[in-house]
Amino acid sequence: CILITVTLYSSFFFAHSYAMGTRGPGRVQNIYSYIHLWLICINIYYLSGAVLRKAEAKAPLSSAIIDFVTASKKKYANSLQYAPYCAIVILILSVSLKERTTNRTVSLMLKGTAVKFDKEMNERELALKTNTQSAITLKPLTV
């Protein structure tokens, strides 16, 4: 599972690194960061199942990990009840504080800029489709 996800994640960078010599544009890097989080979650899920299977078979390292986690749960039982809330806050902050595509898109939608841009692009598309001349002059976009 780890080898597959590392290979998959590395393949995302190959095309941009090969063609452009960079990691790619900001929008692409935003997608990479979300995929990176999903791949980490998949690996944690996979590895936790593997550790539990090994612990059932009384493998020494896995049993030690399970014992440590069980002891930690007992010691920090009151603190761990807030873990889901902390995870939600971290996810919200990672989307809202990062100056990338997601929060920029939401702000453009709230300001009405996205609707205005869509209207102007539709007007341009209609002008291009209904044009019978060999050359056409389009007015510049305002957004």
trRosetta pair geometry for C-beta under 8 A, 3 or more apart (Angstrom, degrees):
i j d omega theta_ij theta_ji phi_ij phi_ji
1 4 5.9 -55 -147 36 27 110
1 5 6.4 19 158 -12 63 109
1 42 7.1 -149 -179 136 116 98
1 43 6.0 157 130 -113 112 70
1 46 4.2 -120 134 151 176 168
1 47 7.5 -145 75 -50 136 74
2 5 6.1 -60 -146 40 29 105
2 6 6.2 26 158 -17 66 109
2 43 5.8 72 -93 -131 74 121
2 46 8.0 -159 -46 88 70 137
2 47 7.8 50 -57 -65 107 112
3 6 5.9 -55 -143 38 28 108
3 7 6.2 27 158 -17 63 109
4 7 5.9 -59 -148 39 27 110
4 8 6.1 27 155 -19 65 110
5 8 5.5 -52 -140 39 32 112
5 9 6.0 31 159 -18 66 108
5 39 4.4 142 -164 -164 122 114
5 42 6.5 168 -88 82 139 123
5 43 5.9 -101 28 -61 163 111
6 9 5.9 -55 -143 40 28 108
6 10 6.1 28 157 -19 63 110
7 10 5.8 -57 -145 38 27 110
7 11 6.4 33 155 -28 63 105
8 11 5.8 -54 -152 27 29 114
8 12 7.5 39 150 -28 59 94
8 39 7.2 -175 81 -107 119 135
9 12 6.0 -42 -166 12 38 115
9 13 7.9 25 147 -8 61 100
9 32 7.8 94 -158 -155 85 88
9 35 6.8 168 -111 123 85 113
9 36 6.5 80 -134 -98 129 72
9 39 5.8 -72 -64 -9 120 176
10 13 6.2 -61 -165 35 44 106
10 14 6.9 59 143 -45 71 97
11 14 5.4 -35 -152 2 44 122
12 15 7.9 -61 179 22 31 96
12 31 8.0 -153 -162 107 137 104
12 32 5.8 155 127 -105 146 97
12 35 7.0 144 -66 78 161 156
13 16 6.1 -73 -161 50 49 102
13 17 5.2 40 152 -21 85 119
13 23 6.1 -43 -134 -139 103 71
13 24 7.3 -131 -127 -13 60 114
13 32 7.5 58 -67 -115 86 140
14 17 5.9 -65 -140 43 24 107
14 18 5.8 18 166 -17 66 114
15 18 6.1 -60 -143 39 22 107
15 19 6.0 -1 168 1 63 117
15 24 8.0 49 84 -81 87 118
16 19 6.3 -64 -132 49 24 95
16 20 5.2 -35 -170 38 66 115
16 22 6.1 -65 157 82 105 65
16 23 6.1 43 109 167 138 21
16 24 3.6 -78 -113 -67 164 90
16 28 6.7 145 -64 122 148 159
17 20 7.3 -56 -94 59 12 73
17 21 6.6 41 -162 -123 47 21
17 22 7.1 -138 -99 67 51 19
17 23 7.0 13 -71 -94 86 40
20 24 7.1 115 54 -90 142 50
23 28 7.8 -178 134 98 73 112
23 29 5.9 58 123 -88 116 110
23 32 7.7 -72 168 2 109 167
24 28 3.7 -69 139 85 132 143
24 29 6.0 168 81 -48 96 79
24 32 7.7 133 58 -29 132 131
25 28 5.1 95 59 10 71 103
25 29 7.2 -137 104 -4 37 91
26 29 5.5 -57 -145 39 34 111
26 30 6.4 42 153 -26 66 101
26 100 6.2 -160 167 -135 103 80
26 101 6.9 155 125 -45 93 90
27 30 5.5 -49 -154 28 33 117
27 31 6.9 33 149 -16 62 100
27 100 7.7 139 -102 -178 42 89
27 101 4.8 77 -120 -68 76 137
28 31 5.7 -51 -156 34 37 111
28 32 6.5 42 145 -22 66 103
29 32 5.1 -46 -148 33 39 119
29 33 6.5 42 153 -24 66 98
29 100 7.5 -121 91 -130 91 126
30 33 5.9 -50 -152 29 32 110
30 34 6.9 26 152 -12 63 103
30 98 7.8 144 -120 130 94 130
30 100 4.2 150 -98 170 118 132
30 101 4.4 -160 51 18 172 109
30 102 6.6 178 -175 -18 133 89
31 34 6.0 -58 -153 38 34 107
31 35 6.2 31 153 -16 69 109
32 35 5.8 -59 -145 41 30 109
32 36 6.0 39 153 -28 65 106
33 36 5.4 -48 -147 30 31 119
33 37 6.8 33 153 -19 61 100
33 98 7.8 -158 109 -170 165 165
33 100 7.6 -119 33 -81 142 176
34 37 5.8 -51 -154 32 36 111
34 38 6.6 32 150 -15 66 104
35 38 5.6 -55 -149 39 36 111
35 39 6.1 35 154 -19 69 106
36 39 5.9 -55 -145 37 28 109
36 40 6.5 31 154 -20 62 104
37 40 5.7 -53 -150 34 31 112
37 41 6.5 31 152 -19 64 105
38 41 5.6 -55 -151 36 34 112
38 42 6.4 35 152 -20 67 104
39 42 5.6 -49 -146 35 35 113
39 43 6.4 33 155 -17 65 105
40 43 5.8 -58 -149 39 30 109
40 44 6.3 32 153 -21 65 105
41 44 5.7 -52 -146 35 31 111
41 45 6.4 32 154 -19 64 106
42 45 5.8 -56 -151 37 30 112
42 46 6.2 27 153 -17 65 109
43 46 5.6 -53 -142 39 33 111
43 47 5.9 25 162 -13 68 111
44 47 6.1 -58 -138 43 26 105
44 48 6.1 29 160 -23 63 108
45 48 6.1 -56 -146 32 24 109
45 49 6.8 22 155 -15 59 106
46 49 6.1 -63 -160 36 30 109
46 50 6.5 26 149 -17 66 108
47 50 5.3 -52 -145 37 38 114
47 51 6.2 40 155 -21 69 102
48 51 5.7 -50 -145 35 32 111
48 52 6.4 32 154 -18 63 105
49 52 5.8 -55 -148 37 32 110
49 53 6.4 33 154 -19 65 105
50 53 5.8 -53 -148 35 31 111
50 54 6.4 29 154 -16 65 107
51 54 5.8 -56 -148 39 31 110
51 55 6.2 34 152 -23 65 107
51 62 5.0 176 -160 -138 66 97
51 65 5.6 -74 -163 90 129 143
51 66 6.9 165 149 -59 103 89
52 55 5.5 -52 -144 34 32 114
52 56 6.5 37 154 -22 64 101
52 62 7.7 -159 -60 -178 11 121
52 66 7.2 105 -105 -91 58 122
53 56 5.8 -51 -153 31 32 112
53 57 6.7 20 151 -8 63 107
53 62 8.0 -71 74 -164 51 160
54 57 5.7 -63 -152 44 35 106
54 59 4.0 -48 177 32 95 137
54 61 7.5 -19 139 74 141 83
54 62 3.3 159 104 -40 113 165
54 63 7.8 -117 124 -35 85 65
55 58 7.4 37 -178 -81 36 27
55 59 6.8 -77 -75 44 31 85
55 62 4.3 -131 -61 137 68 105
55 63 5.1 133 -134 -84 77 55
55 65 7.3 -110 -74 64 117 92
55 66 4.3 68 -121 -26 151 147
57 62 7.8 50 55 63 86 145
58 63 6.0 18 -149 -60 48 136
59 62 4.3 55 76 24 106 114
59 63 6.3 174 75 -16 49 90
60 63 6.0 -63 -145 37 23 109
60 64 6.4 22 159 -19 62 108
61 64 5.7 -57 -152 35 31 112
61 65 6.5 32 151 -20 66 103
62 65 5.6 -51 -148 33 35 112
62 66 6.3 32 154 -17 67 105
63 66 5.7 -53 -146 39 32 110
63 67 6.2 35 153 -20 65 107
64 67 5.7 -53 -145 38 30 112
64 68 6.3 33 154 -21 64 106
65 68 5.7 -55 -150 36 29 112
65 69 6.3 28 153 -18 65 106
66 69 5.8 -54 -146 37 31 110
66 70 6.2 32 154 -20 65 107
67 70 5.7 -54 -145 37 30 112
67 71 6.3 28 156 -17 64 107
68 71 5.9 -56 -147 38 28 109
68 72 6.2 29 153 -20 64 108
69 72 5.6 -54 -146 37 30 113
69 73 6.3 35 153 -24 64 103
70 73 5.7 -50 -149 31 30 113
70 74 6.7 29 153 -17 62 103
71 74 5.8 -54 -152 35 33 110
71 75 6.2 28 153 -16 67 109
72 75 5.7 -58 -143 40 32 108
72 76 5.8 -13 171 20 70 112
73 76 6.8 -74 -130 58 19 79
73 77 6.2 55 161 -83 61 75
73 80 6.4 -23 -135 -9 67 167
74 77 6.1 -11 -150 -44 25 108
76 79 4.4 -51 -175 47 93 115
76 80 5.3 99 119 -33 93 97
77 80 6.0 -57 -141 33 26 110
77 81 7.2 37 158 -32 58 97
78 81 6.4 -47 -164 12 32 112
79 82 6.4 -66 -175 34 45 104
79 83 7.7 70 134 -50 68 87
80 83 5.1 -12 -162 -22 56 121
82 85 5.1 -55 -168 43 69 115
82 86 6.0 74 134 -27 85 101
83 86 5.6 -55 -146 36 34 113
83 87 6.3 36 156 -22 67 104
84 87 5.6 -53 -148 34 33 113
84 88 6.5 34 154 -19 66 104
85 88 5.7 -52 -149 35 33 111
85 89 6.4 33 152 -18 65 105
86 89 5.7 -55 -148 37 32 111
86 90 6.3 33 153 -20 66 106
87 90 5.7 -54 -148 36 31 112
87 91 6.5 30 154 -18 64 105
88 91 5.8 -54 -149 36 31 110
88 92 6.3 30 154 -17 65 106
89 92 5.8 -55 -146 38 31 110
89 93 6.2 27 156 -15 65 109
90 93 5.9 -58 -145 41 28 108
90 94 6.2 31 156 -24 65 107
91 94 5.7 -53 -145 33 30 112
91 95 6.7 21 158 -11 63 105
92 95 6.2 -64 -155 39 30 104
92 96 5.9 7 160 -4 69 118
93 96 6.0 -64 -129 48 30 98
93 97 5.2 8 -179 -3 72 120
94 97 7.0 -46 -110 43 16 95
94 98 6.1 15 177 -19 52 121
95 98 6.7 -64 -141 33 15 106
95 102 5.3 -75 -158 112 91 144
95 103 6.2 142 154 -56 68 96
96 103 5.5 115 -133 -99 38 132
97 103 7.8 149 12 -39 13 163
98 102 7.5 47 78 48 107 108
98 103 6.7 149 71 5 66 125
99 103 7.1 -80 -116 66 35 121
99 104 7.2 65 -170 -55 60 105
100 103 6.8 83 56 27 61 89
100 104 6.7 -124 110 -3 27 109
101 104 5.8 -73 -143 45 24 111
101 105 5.9 26 164 -24 68 110
102 105 6.0 -58 -151 31 23 108
102 106 6.7 18 155 -14 61 106
103 106 5.5 -50 -145 38 39 113
103 107 6.3 38 155 -19 68 105
104 107 5.9 -56 -148 38 30 108
104 108 6.4 30 153 -19 65 106
105 108 5.8 -55 -147 37 31 110
105 109 6.4 31 154 -19 64 106
105 114 7.4 57 -162 -79 68 137
106 109 5.7 -56 -150 35 31 111
106 110 6.4 28 154 -18 65 107
107 110 5.7 -54 -145 38 33 110
107 111 6.2 28 158 -15 66 110
108 111 5.9 -58 -142 41 29 107
108 113 4.4 -83 -158 68 80 114
108 114 4.6 98 132 -46 101 95
108 117 7.9 -8 175 4 124 135
109 112 7.9 41 177 -68 29 24
109 113 7.8 -76 -58 51 20 76
109 114 4.8 -13 -90 17 59 141
109 115 7.8 87 -141 -29 57 85
111 114 8.0 110 64 -2 80 78
112 115 5.2 -49 -163 38 66 115
112 116 6.1 67 140 -23 81 102
113 116 5.7 -57 -149 39 34 111
113 117 6.1 35 154 -20 68 107
113 143 5.2 159 -164 -152 90 138
114 117 5.7 -53 -146 37 30 112
114 118 6.3 32 154 -20 64 106
115 118 5.7 -54 -148 36 30 112
115 119 6.4 33 152 -21 64 105
116 119 5.7 -52 -150 33 31 113
116 120 6.5 27 154 -15 64 106
116 142 7.2 -71 153 76 123 106
116 143 5.2 118 100 -30 113 146
117 120 5.9 -56 -148 39 31 108
117 121 6.2 28 155 -17 66 109
117 141 6.9 37 -130 -168 77 125
117 143 4.6 -103 -74 82 90 133
118 121 5.8 -56 -144 39 29 110
118 122 6.3 32 155 -21 64 106
119 122 5.8 -55 -150 35 28 111
119 123 6.6 30 152 -19 63 104
120 123 5.7 -52 -150 34 34 113
120 124 6.5 35 151 -19 65 104
120 141 5.3 116 132 -129 148 84
120 142 6.7 -170 -82 24 154 85
120 143 6.9 169 16 27 145 101
121 124 5.5 -51 -149 35 35 113
121 125 6.3 37 152 -20 66 104
121 141 7.6 14 -65 -106 73 123
122 125 5.6 -51 -145 36 32 112
122 126 6.4 34 154 -19 64 105
123 126 5.8 -55 -149 37 30 111
123 127 6.3 31 152 -20 64 107
124 127 5.7 -56 -149 36 31 112
124 128 6.3 28 154 -17 66 107
124 138 5.6 44 -129 -148 100 136
124 141 8.0 -41 -44 -75 140 93
125 128 5.8 -56 -148 38 31 109
125 129 6.2 27 156 -17 66 109
126 129 5.8 -58 -144 39 30 109
126 130 6.1 8 165 -2 67 114
127 130 6.4 -67 -138 48 24 95
127 131 6.2 45 156 -51 61 103
127 136 6.7 155 146 173 104 142
127 138 6.5 141 93 -106 146 94
128 131 5.7 -39 -146 4 28 122
128 136 6.8 -180 -103 71 62 159
128 138 7.9 -13 -60 -76 93 127
131 136 4.8 -55 -130 -70 150 142
133 136 6.0 133 72 -70 108 79
